[in-house]
Amino acid sequence: MSLRVVFLGTGGSVPTSSRGLPAVLVVRKGEQIMFDCGEGVQRQMVKAGGGFHRKMKIFITHMHGDHVLGLPGLMQTMALLGRERKLDVYGPPGITEFMECIKETVQFALTFQVEIHELEEEGIVCEETEYFVQAAYANHVIKGFAYALVEKPRPGKFYPEKAKALGIAEGPLWSRLQQGHEVKLKGGRIVKPSEVVGKPREARKIVYTGDTRPFKNLKKLAAGASLLIHEATFDDSLKDRAAEDGHSTPSQAARDAKSAKVERLILTHISARYEDASKLARLVKQAKKIFENTQAAEDFMKLEIPLCDD
Amino acid sequence: MSLRVVFLGTGGSVPTSSRGLPAVLVVRKGEQIMFDCGEGVQRQMVKAGGGFHRKMKIFITHMHGDHVLGLPGLMQTMALLGRERKLDVYGPPGITEFMECIKETVQFALTFQVEIHELEEEGIVCEETEYFVQAAYANHVIKGFAYALVEKPRPGKFYPEKAKALGIAEGPLWSRLQQGHEVKLKGGRIVKPSEVVGKPREARKIVYTGDTRPFKNLKKLAAGASLLIHEATFDDSLKDRAAEDGHSTPSQAARDAKSAKVERLILTHISARYEDASKLARLVKQAKKIFENTQAAEDFMKLEIPLCDD
């Protein structure tokens, strides 16, 4: 079961011919988990073959227009297509008022429930059976969050031959052991899970920074992530401008990736000034000097994050 | 001096790969006059080479999301690019509240003035030296307007040879005559403008219906228009659905074009169900049976409306 990451919009605050406004879609077992929802997302979804009826959660990093203005139109289209499933929207303070004002002033006839989760503080903001989403304060010019989608650890690999050697026949006891419970055999011998099961396997983690300067807690949030999607609005030569506007440079993103020991770094929220391929290449090169497994996002780029075995 | 019409979005309520949400841009002597402003307009502007700093007016037909949700993002981008010129926005009741709520809930730092003209009733809603814009109640499911951009008649053609034959030498008297004033010659003879100037030349008129069922006043609004941009959401076979949802069919649009004696008809607000070329062709064919000079709009289609000479 692979996780699919689809970059729906990879531009900075102003869209270009090739880059739409920020949005990243993660598809996990048919569920869609979206990070940011810039203007034009619904059309990018149409082009990328996204679903309007699926189970879906949207996480907004901060209340700047380029990260949130795709929400009303996306909801309108879902309604026009007759969506019935609830939509969950998570975001910083202000998200409720924004949604309310849109519903009051633009003519809407929603066919489904929208549950808004206005986040007051960082921490685990959403928990499902198999994963959770953690928010950490980012460091932009307004309050906002970076998010980590974290799969819960999966049980270790089960070794049937070891179980059989201990005289445990295939059946309910195998399941109990794999689920981490001790088992008492007829002769009184107690078998610990560690005798027949490998150590729990690391699950996947995808981190999305939103707009931010480098911030200390990212190292913890992104520790060991399969994928770090980090903004890199300006190249290294505009480091001061980046700091002033609450953004990051490729080198800063790469240092974060390195210190958090992530597997892969994708730079996004690319300013329109790097539309030219050679300029974009310079941006990526700055990051690669520090963290080799780096790539710049492109609209409609798809990544598959496979399950890692132990 | 030609009028340029650029179709920025020609889709119905839901965008498709090839059609964005509704917006038509008219460029007249460097000024931009936009009709409707659907989500994604700012990016369509980037692609079409539109300007973010130019003198500009936006006319919204009605408050459905697909016609108005491009406004906040367009304004944000204008601000990010440092626009200083005032932007004029005209629209139906509700437009002020919408703009206010966006400014309050999405972080905006406008660098320019936005003047909102909330239209209470039909009539001339904007008058400039060389043109005016007239609104007429449309007939959709909510209150809305169709708009006509009407150039004021230009003075007739001046005939120098006729003036010379009357003994009037080139000079200030020629100007006075062309501007419609009588002139008294030295011998006492009074020359009327009609003796040396042709009849006033028809100026151009462009009409944009927005979403609407056929409505009686369109005939007057569009009378003699150079261009009628009429919605045709559904083809003739879905006439009942069109009536129910407040839309028009190609035949209805064509009948309006014919009875208003317009020069050219462009169908727009094309539903996603006609994405296939053969289905679109059927739609156009239905209109052409009644009004031959008909075409379906396409995103980024550009039309030049030349000045007509007498």
Interface residues (C-beta under 8 A of the other chain):
Chain A: S13 V14 P15 T16 S17 G20 L21 E39 G40 Q42 R43 V46 K47 H62 M63 H64 G65 D66 V68 L69 G70 P72 G73 Q76 T77 L80 L81 G94 E97 F98 C101 I102 E104 T105 V106 Q107 F108 I142
Chain B: S13 V14 P15 T16 S17 G20 L21 E39 G40 Q42 R43 V46 K47 M63 H64 G65 D66 V68 L69 G70 P72 G73 Q76 T77 L80 L81 G94 E97 F98 C101 I102 E104 T105 V106 Q107 F108 I142
